[in-house]
Amino acid sequence: MTREDRRTVLDIIQSTEMFTPDEVAVARELIDIYLDQPQQRDYCLVVAESEAGQVVGYMSYGPTPLTEGTYDLYWMAVASGEQGRGYGRELVNWLEKTVREAAGRMILIETSSQPKYERTRRFYTGLNYKEVSRIPDFYRRGDDRITYVKSLV
């Protein structure tokens, strides 16, 4: 991700209507940390581009603090009009390859139990991520945190 991608990525995040205003603010903060502090190693951001070279998706990931070989996929979004065309799969496949090359062992993904995330949860299970935990009412009453994992070894 480059500084020139910032506005497009923020537009994608907001246009999906999947994230609350607070979540959008956190995503913006992480984007700015990534762009303004290139020496940091906590957050890595990448974009997916269409064949025409347009940014159509993004992903934020990083090594899980205090672990050996564990990575978190923090954020991912694909432009509403581009969903279902393989860009999300391309981003996750790229992440898995990158983590393997870094001798990573596993990738964790956390998401919400809200009905609007059903398609997201099916996406992850379709990529062979397994649900390994569910914390009831984590985000708010009736909104569980679901954690998926994929072992790469």
BAKOL-101705 format. One record per residue: x, y, z of N, C-alpha, C, O in turn; residue in one letter. Coordinates in pm, 1 decimal. Layout:
X Y Z X Y Z X Y Z X Y Z a
...
// end
This chain:
83.8 -117.0 0.0 0.0 0.0 0.0 88.7 123.8 0.0 188.5 130.6 71.8 m
50.9 220.2 -80.8 124.4 345.1 -87.3 36.1 459.7 -37.7 -85.0 444.7 -20.8 t
99.0 572.0 -15.3 23.2 690.0 28.3 -85.7 726.0 -73.5 -192.7 773.6 -35.5 r
-59.1 703.7 -201.1 -157.1 734.6 -305.2 -282.0 645.0 -294.6 -388.3 680.9 -345.3 e
-269.2 530.8 -230.0 -381.9 437.6 -214.2 -471.7 473.9 -95.8 -582.6 421.7 -84.4 d
-425.2 562.2 -8.3 -494.4 588.1 119.3 -641.5 623.9 100.4 -727.9 559.7 160.2 r
-672.1 724.1 19.5 -810.4 769.5 1.8 -898.6 657.0 -54.2 -1011.1 637.3 -8.2 r
-847.7 584.5 -152.1 -924.8 475.5 -212.0 -953.7 366.3 -109.9 -1065.4 315.1 -102.3 t
-852.2 331.1 -31.4 -871.0 227.0 69.8 -973.7 272.0 173.5 -1060.6 193.6 212.0 v
-965.1 395.2 218.7 -1064.3 445.3 315.7 -1204.4 446.4 254.7 -1302.0 415.3 323.0 l
-1214.6 481.5 128.3 -1345.0 477.5 60.7 -1399.1 334.8 55.1 -1518.4 312.6 75.3 d
-1311.9 238.7 27.7 -1353.6 98.0 23.3 -1404.3 54.9 160.7 -1510.0 -7.3 171.2 i
-1330.0 87.4 265.0 -1368.8 48.7 400.8 -1506.9 103.6 433.8 -1591.7 31.6 486.4 i
-1529.5 229.9 403.2 -1657.7 291.9 435.6 -1769.7 240.6 346.0 -1882.5 223.8 392.2 q
-1740.5 215.5 218.6 -1845.6 176.5 124.1 -1900.4 36.3 149.2 -2011.8 5.0 107.3 s
-1823.3 -47.8 216.9 -1873.6 -183.5 242.0 -1988.7 -183.3 342.2 -2068.4 -277.0 346.0 t
-1997.1 -76.8 424.0 -2099.2 -64.6 528.5 -2093.1 -179.8 629.3 -2192.9 -213.5 693.0 e
-1974.8 -239.0 642.2 -1956.1 -348.7 737.5 -1897.3 -300.0 868.9 -1904.4 -370.3 969.7 m
-1839.6 -181.1 869.1 -1765.8 -133.8 985.1 -1836.3 -15.8 1051.1 -1893.5 69.9 983.8 f
-1831.0 -13.1 1183.7 -1888.5 97.7 1259.4 -1798.6 220.9 1241.9 -1683.9 207.8 1199.1 t
-1849.3 339.2 1274.4 -1762.7 458.0 1267.7 -1635.9 443.5 1352.1 -1529.0 488.0 1310.0 p
-1645.7 383.0 1468.5 -1526.4 361.7 1551.1 -1427.5 267.7 1482.9 -1306.5 289.7 1489.6 d
-1477.3 164.0 1417.7 -1389.3 70.7 1347.1 -1321.8 139.7 1228.7 -1203.8 116.7 1202.3 e
-1395.9 223.6 1158.2 -1337.5 298.8 1047.1 -1225.7 388.9 1098.8 -1120.6 400.6 1035.8 v
-1248.6 452.2 1213.4 -1146.0 539.4 1272.5 -1020.8 460.1 1307.6 -909.6 508.2 1286.1 a
-1036.8 339.9 1361.2 -921.1 256.2 1394.6 -849.1 213.9 1266.5 -726.1 216.4 1261.1 v
-923.4 175.8 1165.0 -860.7 138.9 1037.8 -780.9 256.7 981.9 -669.3 238.5 933.3 a
-837.0 375.8 988.5 -767.3 496.8 942.2 -638.6 517.9 1022.9 -534.0 550.5 966.8 r
-647.4 499.2 1152.5 -530.7 515.4 1238.7 -420.3 416.5 1200.4 -303.3 454.1 1192.8 e
-457.2 290.6 1176.3 -357.3 189.8 1139.3 -296.0 219.8 1003.1 -176.5 198.6 982.4 l
-377.3 268.7 910.9 -325.8 307.1 779.0 -222.5 418.4 795.1 -115.5 414.0 734.4 i
-255.2 517.6 877.2 -163.8 629.1 896.2 -35.9 585.6 967.8 72.5 634.2 935.4 d
-47.2 496.2 1063.4 72.9 442.7 1129.2 161.5 374.0 1026.1 282.5 396.3 1022.1 i
100.8 291.1 943.6 176.6 218.8 841.5 247.2 315.4 745.7 364.3 296.4 712.6 y
175.1 418.9 701.5 231.4 511.7 604.3 330.6 610.5 665.9 428.6 648.5 601.7 l
305.2 652.1 790.3 387.6 756.0 853.4 504.3 702.3 934.6 597.3 776.6 966.1 d
500.4 574.7 968.6 606.2 515.7 1050.0 657.9 388.0 982.9 635.0 277.7 1032.7 q
726.6 403.1 871.5 769.2 284.4 796.0 861.1 190.6 873.4 877.1 74.6 835.3 p
921.3 239.0 981.3 1010.4 154.6 1060.8 932.6 56.5 1149.7 989.0 -43.8 1193.4 q
804.7 83.5 1177.1 727.2 -6.0 1264.3 705.3 -139.1 1193.4 701.1 -145.0 1070.5 q
691.6 -244.5 1270.6 675.1 -379.7 1213.9 549.4 -448.8 1265.9 531.2 -568.6 1244.1 r
462.5 -374.7 1334.3 341.6 -434.6 1390.4 231.6 -453.4 1286.9 155.8 -550.2 1293.4 d
222.8 -361.6 1191.9 114.4 -362.7 1093.6 171.5 -355.0 953.4 251.8 -267.3 921.5 y
128.3 -448.4 871.1 164.5 -448.3 729.5 34.5 -434.4 650.5 -65.9 -497.6 683.7 c
36.5 -352.4 546.8 -82.8 -331.0 465.4 -49.6 -358.1 320.3 55.4 -318.4 269.9 l
-140.7 -426.3 254.5 -126.5 -454.4 112.0 -259.9 -426.0 44.5 -364.9 -425.1 108.7 v
-253.6 -403.1 -85.6 -375.6 -380.0 -162.8 -386.5 -483.6 -272.7 -287.4 -542.2 -316.3 v
-509.6 -504.5 -316.2 -536.6 -585.7 -434.8 -577.7 -489.7 -545.0 -652.2 -394.6 -521.5 a
-528.3 -515.7 -665.6 -560.4 -430.6 -778.6 -632.5 -510.6 -886.1 -608.1 -629.9 -904.1 e
-721.2 -442.9 -956.5 -788.9 -503.8 -1071.1 -688.5 -515.4 -1185.8 -576.5 -465.0 -1177.0 s
-729.7 -581.9 -1292.4 -641.9 -592.2 -1408.9 -610.5 -455.7 -1466.7 -506.9 -437.6 -1530.7 e
-699.7 -358.4 -1444.7 -678.9 -222.1 -1493.7 -590.3 -140.5 -1400.1 -561.4 -24.2 -1428.4 a
-546.8 -200.1 -1288.7 -458.4 -131.9 -1196.6 -528.5 -48.3 -1090.9 -464.1 30.3 -1021.3 g
-659.5 -64.2 -1078.1 -735.3 8.5 -976.9 -732.7 -67.9 -845.0 -748.3 -190.0 -844.1 q
-713.2 2.8 -733.1 -717.6 -60.4 -602.1 -861.8 -101.4 -574.5 -952.7 -18.5 -577.9 v
-881.9 -231.6 -546.9 -1016.8 -283.5 -523.7 -1030.4 -351.4 -387.8 -1139.5 -394.5 -350.5 v
-920.1 -361.0 -313.7 -926.3 -423.6 -182.0 -798.3 -397.7 -105.2 -696.6 -355.6 -160.2 g
-807.5 -424.7 24.8 -688.2 -409.4 107.9 -693.8 -506.7 223.9 -799.0 -560.6 258.2 y
-576.9 -527.6 283.3 -566.0 -615.9 398.5 -457.9 -561.7 490.6 -354.5 -512.1 445.9 m
-484.4 -572.5 620.8 -388.1 -536.5 723.9 -359.2 -662.7 803.8 -450.7 -734.8 843.6 s
-231.2 -688.3 826.7 -191.5 -807.0 901.5 -62.9 -777.0 975.9 0.7 -674.1 953.2 y
-25.6 -866.3 1063.5 101.6 -851.1 1132.4 129.5 -968.4 1222.4 41.3 -1049.6 1250.4 g
253.9 -976.9 1267.9 289.2 -1083.1 1362.1 217.0 -1060.8 1494.9 206.9 -947.7 1542.5 p
167.9 -1166.9 1553.1 99.6 -1158.0 1681.7 204.4 -1135.8 1790.5 297.1 -1215.7 1804.6 t
190.4 -1028.0 1867.2 290.4 -1000.2 1970.3 309.0 -1118.9 2066.1 213.9 -1188.5 2101.5 p
434.1 -1138.8 2106.2 473.3 -1239.0 2206.4 449.7 -1382.8 2161.6 435.8 -1472.4 2244.9 l
445.1 -1405.3 2031.0 432.3 -1541.6 1979.6 546.1 -1569.2 1882.6 615.8 -1478.1 1838.0 t
563.2 -1695.8 1851.4 660.8 -1737.1 1751.6 586.4 -1794.5 1632.6 529.5 -1903.5 1639.9 e
587.4 -1720.0 1522.5 530.4 -1772.0 1398.8 380.3 -1758.9 1385.3 321.2 -1819.9 1296.2 g
316.9 -1681.0 1471.4 172.8 -1659.9 1461.8 147.3 -1520.1 1406.5 212.9 -1423.5 1445.2 t
51.4 -1511.4 1315.8 15.8 -1384.0 1252.6 -133.6 -1360.6 1265.7 -213.0 -1454.6 1269.7 y
-169.9 -1234.0 1272.4 -310.3 -1192.7 1273.3 -344.4 -1126.5 1141.0 -269.3 -1043.1 1090.4 d
-457.7 -1164.3 1086.1 -517.1 -1088.0 977.4 -612.5 -991.9 1047.8 -715.9 -1033.8 1099.7 l
-577.9 -862.7 1049.8 -653.9 -765.7 1128.1 -775.6 -711.9 1053.9 -886.4 -711.5 1107.5 y
-755.2 -667.2 932.4 -860.8 -602.9 855.8 -852.2 -647.3 711.6 -743.4 -668.0 657.9 w
-966.3 -661.7 650.1 -970.1 -687.9 507.2 -1100.7 -632.9 453.9 -1205.8 -647.0 516.5 m
-1093.1 -570.3 338.1 -1214.2 -518.7 274.1 -1192.7 -519.3 123.6 -1083.9 -489.9 74.0 a
-1298.2 -553.1 53.2 -1299.1 -547.6 -93.0 -1414.1 -457.0 -132.3 -1522.4 -464.3 -74.2 v
-1391.0 -372.5 -229.9 -1493.3 -278.9 -276.2 -1623.3 -353.4 -304.7 -1622.2 -462.5 -361.7 a
-1733.6 -294.4 -264.9 -1864.8 -359.8 -277.0 -1890.1 -412.8 -417.6 -1936.0 -526.0 -433.1 s
-1861.6 -334.8 -518.3 -1886.4 -377.5 -656.2 -1789.3 -480.4 -708.5 -1808.0 -533.7 -817.8 g
-1685.3 -509.2 -631.5 -1582.2 -604.0 -674.6 -1585.6 -735.0 -595.7 -1508.0 -826.4 -623.6 e
-1674.8 -743.9 -498.0 -1681.8 -864.8 -415.8 -1730.2 -982.3 -499.9 -1811.9 -966.5 -590.6 q
-1678.1 -1100.1 -467.9 -1715.6 -1220.5 -541.3 -1632.2 -1244.4 -665.5 -1659.6 -1337.7 -741.1 g
-1531.2 -1162.3 -688.1 -1447.5 -1175.7 -807.9 -1310.2 -1234.2 -777.0 -1224.3 -1240.3 -864.9 r
-1288.7 -1277.6 -652.1 -1164.4 -1344.6 -616.5 -1058.1 -1257.7 -553.3 -950.2 -1307.5 -520.9 g
-1084.8 -1128.7 -534.4 -983.0 -1041.3 -476.4 -955.4 -1074.4 -330.0 -840.0 -1071.8 -287.2 y
-1058.3 -1105.2 -253.3 -1038.1 -1144.0 -114.2 -956.8 -1271.5 -104.5 -865.2 -1281.7 -22.9 g
-989.9 -1367.6 -186.9 -914.7 -1493.9 -190.7 -769.3 -1467.2 -229.8 -677.7 -1527.2 -173.5 r
-748.3 -1378.4 -325.1 -613.5 -1342.7 -367.9 -534.3 -1282.4 -251.7 -417.3 -1315.6 -232.4 e
-597.3 -1194.9 -175.2 -530.2 -1133.9 -60.7 -493.0 -1238.5 43.9 -380.5 -1238.7 93.8 l
-586.3 -1327.1 77.4 -558.7 -1429.0 178.9 -452.9 -1527.1 129.1 -364.1 -1565.4 205.2 v
-460.9 -1568.1 2.7 -358.3 -1657.4 -51.9 -220.6 -1592.2 -47.4 -121.3 -1657.7 -15.7 n
-214.9 -1462.4 -79.3 -89.2 -1389.8 -71.9 -36.6 -1388.4 71.8 82.4 -1409.6 94.8 w
-125.3 -1363.6 168.0 -85.8 -1361.9 308.7 -31.4 -1497.8 351.2 73.3 -1504.9 415.6 l
-99.7 -1603.7 316.7 -53.5 -1737.4 355.7 85.2 -1765.9 298.8 170.9 -1820.0 368.8 e
107.8 -1730.4 174.0 239.0 -1750.1 111.0 344.8 -1667.4 183.8 453.9 -1717.0 212.2 k
313.1 -1542.7 213.7 407.3 -1453.1 281.0 440.8 -1503.4 421.0 556.9 -1500.5 461.8 t
341.2 -1548.9 494.0 363.9 -1600.0 629.3 447.2 -1727.9 624.6 537.3 -1746.1 706.5 v
418.1 -1815.5 530.4 500.4 -1936.7 516.4 646.1 -1901.6 489.1 736.7 -1960.8 547.9 r
668.9 -1804.7 399.2 805.2 -1764.6 365.1 878.7 -1704.5 484.6 1001.6 -1706.3 490.0 e
802.6 -1651.2 580.4 861.9 -1594.7 702.8 868.9 -1698.7 814.4 889.3 -1663.7 930.7 a
852.1 -1826.0 779.5 853.2 -1936.3 875.8 737.8 -1926.1 974.9 748.1 -1972.7 1088.4 a
628.1 -1864.7 931.2 509.5 -1855.8 1015.5 439.3 -1989.5 1027.3 445.1 -2073.0 937.0 g
372.8 -2008.4 1140.7 305.3 -2135.2 1169.4 154.2 -2129.4 1152.8 91.5 -2228.0 1114.2 r
95.6 -2012.5 1182.2 -50.1 -2005.5 1176.6 -96.0 -1862.2 1157.0 -23.2 -1766.4 1182.9 m
-220.7 -1851.5 1109.8 -285.3 -1721.9 1091.9 -415.9 -1724.2 1168.7 -494.0 -1818.8 1158.9 i
-438.7 -1617.3 1246.1 -562.8 -1600.2 1321.6 -645.4 -1489.3 1259.0 -592.0 -1389.6 1210.4 l
-776.5 -1508.6 1261.0 -870.5 -1408.1 1212.1 -984.3 -1399.4 1312.4 -1041.4 -1501.4 1351.0 i
-1017.1 -1278.9 1354.2 -1130.5 -1258.5 1444.6 -1238.8 -1183.6 1370.0 -1210.7 -1093.3 1291.3 e
-1363.5 -1222.0 1395.5 -1475.8 -1152.1 1334.3 -1596.8 -1159.2 1426.0 -1593.3 -1222.0 1531.8 t
-1700.5 -1095.6 1384.4 -1822.4 -1081.0 1463.0 -1923.8 -1190.0 1428.9 -1922.6 -1247.2 1319.9 s
-2011.1 -1216.5 1525.0 -2119.8 -1312.9 1501.9 -2244.7 -1246.3 1444.6 -2344.6 -1314.2 1421.2 s
-2241.3 -1115.4 1421.6 -2358.0 -1046.5 1368.2 -2400.4 -1108.9 1235.1 -2315.6 -1155.0 1158.7 q
-2529.6 -1110.6 1207.2 -2577.1 -1168.6 1081.0 -2511.9 -1108.4 956.6 -2491.1 -1179.3 858.1 p
-2479.2 -979.3 959.0 -2419.8 -919.3 839.3 -2281.5 -976.6 808.2 -2229.2 -955.0 698.8 k
-2221.8 -1049.1 902.7 -2091.2 -1110.9 881.5 -2101.9 -1258.1 839.6 -2000.2 -1326.9 831.5 y
-2220.8 -1306.0 813.6 -2237.4 -1446.4 772.6 -2156.2 -1478.0 647.2 -2087.5 -1579.9 641.5 e
-2163.9 -1392.3 548.8 -2089.5 -1414.6 424.3 -1938.5 -1415.4 452.3 -1864.7 -1495.1 394.3 r
-1894.1 -1327.7 539.9 -1753.2 -1321.5 578.1 -1709.9 -1452.2 644.2 -1603.6 -1506.0 613.2 t
-1792.6 -1502.3 735.0 -1758.3 -1627.4 803.8 -1753.9 -1744.8 705.4 -1666.1 -1830.5 715.0 r
-1846.9 -1748.8 612.7 -1844.8 -1854.7 510.0 -1719.9 -1844.0 422.3 -1661.9 -1944.8 381.9 r
-1680.1 -1720.8 394.0 -1558.7 -1698.1 315.1 -1438.9 -1762.3 383.5 -1362.6 -1834.7 319.6 f
-1421.6 -1736.4 513.7 -1307.1 -1791.4 585.7 -1313.8 -1943.6 595.6 -1212.8 -2010.8 574.9 y
-1430.0 -1998.9 626.6 -1438.2 -2145.2 634.5 -1417.1 -2207.7 497.3 -1364.8 -2318.7 487.2 t
-1457.1 -2137.9 392.2 -1432.2 -2186.4 256.4 -1284.5 -2190.0 220.2 -1244.1 -2261.6 128.6 g
-1204.3 -2112.9 292.0 -1058.9 -2113.3 272.7 -989.5 -2203.6 375.0 -868.3 -2194.9 394.9 l
-1067.5 -2289.9 439.2 -1018.1 -2389.4 535.0 -968.5 -2330.4 666.6 -880.9 -2387.5 731.5 n
-1024.2 -2216.8 705.8 -1000.7 -2164.1 839.6 -1104.2 -2228.5 930.8 -1221.1 -2241.5 894.4 y
-1060.5 -2267.9 1048.0 -1147.5 -2338.0 1142.4 -1183.7 -2246.7 1258.2 -1098.7 -2174.9 1310.9 k
-1310.2 -2249.9 1297.2 -1350.6 -2176.2 1416.4 -1292.2 -2246.9 1537.9 -1314.7 -2366.2 1558.6 e
-1216.4 -2171.6 1618.3 -1152.8 -2231.6 1735.3 -1200.0 -2170.7 1866.2 -1175.9 -2226.9 1973.0 v
-1266.5 -2057.1 1858.9 -1320.2 -1999.9 1981.9 -1433.5 -1903.8 1949.5 -1444.6 -1848.5 1840.1 s
-1516.8 -1887.6 2051.7 -1628.2 -1794.8 2042.7 -1648.8 -1738.5 2182.9 -1673.6 -1812.8 2277.9 r
-1638.4 -1607.6 2194.2 -1659.6 -1541.9 2322.7 -1793.3 -1469.3 2315.0 -1806.3 -1369.3 2244.3 i
-1892.2 -1519.6 2387.6 -2025.6 -1458.1 2382.5 -2022.5 -1312.6 2429.3 -1951.6 -1277.2 2523.5 p
-2100.7 -1230.3 2361.6 -2122.3 -1090.2 2399.9 -1992.8 -1009.7 2407.8 -1986.8 -912.3 2482.8 d
-1891.3 -1046.4 2334.5 -1761.0 -980.4 2343.4 -1766.8 -833.7 2299.9 -1724.3 -744.4 2373.1 f
-1819.5 -810.7 2180.5 -1822.3 -673.8 2127.3 -1934.1 -591.3 2190.5 -1917.4 -472.9 2219.9 y
-2046.4 -655.5 2210.1 -2164.5 -597.4 2276.2 -2262.1 -712.3 2296.1 -2241.0 -821.2 2242.6 r
-2365.2 -690.4 2370.0 -2463.5 -798.2 2393.0 -2512.6 -853.5 2259.4 -2554.2 -779.4 2170.3 r
-2506.4 -985.0 2249.0 -2552.7 -1051.3 2128.0 -2453.3 -1049.4 2013.1 -2485.8 -1092.0 1902.3 g
-2333.7 -1001.0 2038.3 -2232.4 -992.8 1933.1 -2104.7 -1061.1 1981.9 -2021.5 -1000.4 2049.3 d
-2091.4 -1188.7 1946.0 -1978.6 -1271.1 1988.8 -1854.8 -1241.7 1904.5 -1864.6 -1200.1 1789.1 d
-1739.1 -1264.2 1964.3 -1614.1 -1264.0 1888.0 -1585.4 -1407.8 1848.9 -1578.7 -1496.3 1934.2 r
-1568.6 -1430.2 1720.6 -1536.5 -1562.7 1667.8 -1394.2 -1559.3 1613.7 -1357.8 -1470.9 1536.2 i
-1315.3 -1655.8 1655.3 -1176.5 -1663.7 1611.0 -1160.8 -1785.5 1521.4 -1201.5 -1896.6 1555.5 t
-1100.3 -1761.0 1405.4 -1067.3 -1866.0 1309.4 -916.6 -1880.8 1305.0 -843.5 -1784.6 1328.3 y
-870.4 -2000.6 1275.2 -726.8 -2025.7 1263.3 -700.9 -2120.6 1147.9 -782.5 -2206.3 1114.1 v
-584.8 -2101.7 1089.5 -536.1 -2195.7 989.0 -391.1 -2223.9 1020.3 -308.9 -2132.7 1028.0 k
-360.1 -2351.9 1038.4 -222.2 -2394.1 1060.2 -153.6 -2404.4 925.0 -210.9 -2456.9 829.6 s
-32.5 -2354.9 916.8 42.4 -2355.9 790.3 153.4 -2460.2 790.1 230.6 -2468.7 694.6 l
161.5 -2539.3 896.3 268.1 -2640.1 902.5 210.4 -2778.9 892.3 284.7 -2877.0 895.6 v
// end
